[in-house]
């Protein structure tokens, strides 16, 4: 579900995608021509969207929305290893994007080179995996505190 404000203060827009079981029920009802069930599902979706919009506006007024979004971002980052890991994933994606133009042999040579940046090696491994070559990931060095 995504809530966004419309330009020039014209309210909020809520994008809501029902889960798979609801979508399946909608398809089955549509196939059967069951208009009553479809109407019920549409009304339920409208109600969910209305409640989400109300909640958003209430939270926005009480200055709670920014805190909620920050907490959600922190949870998302933490589930994937934290802010540093998120930054490293972005760097690896950017490096992999640049390396997609290089030849496989050049990438293998760079990967086998002693030393070098761990993030660069992860990016090379990602590109090579896309090309069907599995290389052993370098052992990550753990820093002692």
Secondary structure by P-SEA (a helix, b strand, c coil): cbbbbcccccbbbbbbbbcaaaaaaaaaaaaaccaaaaaaaaaaaaaaaaaaaaaaaaaaaacaaaaaaaaaaaaaaaaaccaaaaaaaaaaaaaaaaaccccaaaaaaaaacccccaaaaaaaaaaaaaaccccccccbbbbcc
